Amino acid sequence: MKELPELASIHVPVPPRDEEYIASALGRRVSFRGLKQLLGAADYSKAGDRHAGLAAPSESVREMARSILSGLSLQHIYDHPLTDDDGRVDSVMRVNYQIDGEVFSSIGAMTVGELKNHLLRAGSTDVKRIGRGLTGVMAAAVAKLCDVHELILIARKLSCPTRARTVLGTAGTLSSRLQPNHPTDDLRGITLLVYWGLSLGSGDALIGLNPAVDTVDNVSTLLQHLDKLRRSTGVPTQICVLAHIKTQLACLERGCPVEILFQSLAGTEKTNLSEFDVTVDLLDRGYRTMAAAGALAGQAEQFMYFETGQGSEFTYGKHNGIDMTTTEALCYGLARRYDPFMINNVTGFIGPETHLDDFEMIVSNLQDHFMGKLLGLPMGMAPCYTLHSNIHLEGQQIATELLTAAGANYYMDVSLNTDRMLAYFDTSGNDDQTLREIYGRKPAPEYLEWAIRQGIFAHDTSGAIIRGPHWGDPRRFCDSEAGFRELLEATPAAYGFDAAGPRPANKVSREMLLNQSIAREATRAELRVDDLMNGLIRMTSMRVLDTEAAGKDAYLNSPSLGSRLSQGSLNRLTPEHKQVQVVVSDGLSAEAVHHNLERLLPVLLEGFAGRGVTMGEPLLVRYGRVKLAEPIAEKLETDLIVYLIGERPGGDALASRSLSAYLVYRLTDSLAQMEAAQFSGNPEIRFEYTVISNIYSGGLPPPEAAAVIVEKACEILKQHAAGNRLEALLGN
Amino acid sequence: MLTGRSELTQLSESYRSEMVFTPMRGDGLDLEQLDSYLQAWLATTRPEDIFGGGALLTGLAAQTSNAADLIHLIERRVGAALIATAEDPCFESWLAFMGSCASLSRDHPGTPMINLDIGGGTTNLAFGKNGEVLRTGCLFVGARHVQVEPGTYRIVRLSRYATRLFDDLGIRKGAGDFLVPEEVERILDFYLMLLQAAVAGDPEPSQKPIARLHEHSAFHLPPLAGEAVVTLSGGVGELIYSHLRGQPWPATTTFGDLGIDLARRLAGVSRWADDFRRYVPAGGGRSTVYGLLRHSTQVSGNTVYLPSPDVLPLRNVPIIGSISLASTDEDLCGLLGLLGRSPKGGCLRVKLAADGESAIPKLGTRLAGLLEKNFLPAGRPLILVMEENLGKVLGNYVSGWGRIPCNLVVIDEIKFRNAQFVQIGGLRNHVVPVSFHGMN
């Protein structure tokens, strides 16, 4: 186990006042106030940085910023720690200064440009040594000077093997994390997805499931189930349920097999604290607990697993004026403290507000992989996309080809690229095998031995590893055809198991991409306001309002526009002091509103009336985001907003019609506000949220959803609490 | 909150007790000994950790005078978790079919199947198609009517059915005597005759008094049932399938009864031999207990209407009838009237059928109107069960959105069984376990 130095013992220079960095070229002069601005301008232009006002306005300005950055010494960067919005060095930045002092003294005088040249010229051992002396900001600075070839070439020099039951990241290997996510944590569906992945030769890095419901009971069940599957198949790998670290530690206390401890990380303390509910102290506790009592304690050399990705700090509005690449590097500086078994980078997961298109996603992935490897981390990559961005399967595939050339340790196996729970698209087991065949890679040695015994892989006459007779056949893990069919019935988006070489057979790909295209269209569909009004005319009238988003593109690419009412609409609202206000918005699927509203709203209104709850006339808002509920609640002085909004479509065409109901409770009562602040750790909390999702004919039927919403809303009003605090009060 | 369907899935054996023969004291069960078994078997389990479970009392044990006391004993040990009990043999036949060959039956749609669940005291017969049971019956044909010293044919004990059969066959032997092979064969001839007649739907042999004595519940095949494939479960069935997989027969009377002999004879029935080879159920063997959990106990949807969870569990609630939008006010009044006279309240099946969700407000409002007229005594449980995922909204309409005081529970996403009673377990993770018994 690594010693974890006390935070206070890590030396960080006192931040000086921001300097002005100036450059001129051919008569043009540009200046940047402070290191944050300079770093932001020096990067490739990406949506998140543009929205944050950090991206350079032009290519020439970007190149001038890069010139300035090239001339700064590492010592200069060391002496200018980036601060939070209050001017203080936060805990993430402090951990980033946990570097090898000797190494740093040998390179501190180098400029960033010289460092890049040195990394290109040096051998693997020296590059690895230098990484130990760098902070995240330094790694980000050099990444911004590298082109695509350089990001690949330098990263390729670095390997970072780690060991639990299997060894990851050794030369010639390409591993995968099998991600059998299911929208309702159905054990049968999860089982099929595990069998499917194993049959494709996936899962040597981890069988890691994101739970749909993050409770100790549910996560315990899932851990035990994965453990059972691991034992019954005999596959040498490790398991993990990617719940919150507190949930996993509680499961461990119950005696559940927590083999690898997971947590999502962000690059600022504010994001970690307010959005991810983690602190360095909590991570330290998790690390020490796992070292002493984890299911692989004494066997695994590493046992922590972190997930990161560019843009989370920006999305939550807690980036402290630091660009996305640099905050990502700060995550790595924090992760490095715990000598993790795996890092998984999911840049592309958030949407067009951070990465607009294929190029932005690809280049960010290459930067992330480069920075992580340079800082000594075992980088797994998950170049991914959502349907409301302009990122496509082909862009994702280009990213994986480049990242494999760069030496990524592992990818994900999400069956047929379609995550059935998180509504995004990632690499598949077919992709992983394709890349192994193109680049001559194999799974981890322990796993490979098992897979050869299973007939998943085989040796050809020359001794090379090829796909075996049972590759791609999940049935072989089932007792009977009937048993297999039972599992299949519980698994959405299973379009077929036929393969053509390592790829899915053409008919499987066609069906998958057809579903995806229909779902993508749902994100582009416009709300048909007149049709909705005509359909509802006998039941209710609605007030139609606008947000600041002038059109669909602006709305998708800039979430903040959909979070504010236009001035004209705002002026139409005055305090009404009702208990409940129903608001309907397209969100990310207008089709969800078209298909569900007429079946849901009449029951909802009847229910509230039946329960004696006072309501304002419903609002219909085009281009609305969830956060829009807050200004509306404040303007109307309503206690509770029931916000019906189209969900982010996943890969299933029917599920792209899925609606969510956000119950947004305004904390006006001072006692409730105090209790909410205490419960959340956020003293400025003003709203609490309860979510009811999956409302569509294939999930929670709209009339039933209406009754669920009415009951939950009445509980919120009665208890003066929503979200986790409400569930805690109700003993759930 | 994520909504979705919950089901009993991935049933697995976390603990299996050693097998013991039912301890008897006189003509009844030895409850003291059974209680000590239970105590030992449940030592590592806390009753509050059990979501739901079943107890199955079968064959001759179910015929004992204090059989009901054993169920109560189990209830005391596992508390409210016990939501399925099986004391009627037709239910047992249904469970055996569902537990053993339902999947096989679904795999061969259109092929009628008869499952013979042959245990120690009874053979439970079930006729089904496409995974659904259509007819059930029960015969007192089993391995342990004649108990012998293992390795020999020296009689240790005869059931009252065996005593009568011996009389009928002219075998003047009792405890301590040795049966000769010819006598064993005559006993088995009789059992086979009963089984073959039942499977063939031949009523003739059962007219004899000794045959009638061995008939617990008549097994009537439906008209035009067609020739059915025969499958097996229970201990005797397990022996046959195991032998067909290449295992040798166990040595003579290893288990101290005629089970092995019965299995050998059944395996030799030429008309069924092909069925036994071609149609092998996935589970075989202990199908009934598995069936009890897997097929009898269902889990509700997670949006039930249950304003007061502490009204659960509810046991042995009579099923009064069905309602739909087509029900007249007179029908509804009649059913509520019956329900009002039942001290345990009652359960009504809600059929939406073609009306779908649009029926909910109308049907709910009509029922609400009747409840407002005090058709039910205060606190009398009214349980509505439906297949669609619309329980909460129906419950809200029926209760006038919580305004009408009534002890109403609406449970959705339950496949209704043709039964007499329903049991509903406690709420956990927003769902409740439901089982039916008293199959019609």
Interface residues (C-beta under 8 A of the other chain):
Chain A: P183 T184 D185 D186 L187 R188 T191 A212 V213 D217 N218 H225 K228 D479 S480 E481 A482 G483 E486 A490 R599 V603 E606 G607 G610 R611 T690 V691 I692 S693 N694 I695 G699 L700 P701 P703 E704 A705 A706 A707 V708 V710 E711 K712
Chain B: M1 L2 T3 G4 R5 S6 E7 T9 Q10 S12 S103 L104 R106 D107 A282 T303 Y305 E357 I360 P361 E388 N389 L390 G391 K392 V393 G395 N396 G400 W401 G402 R403 D412 N429
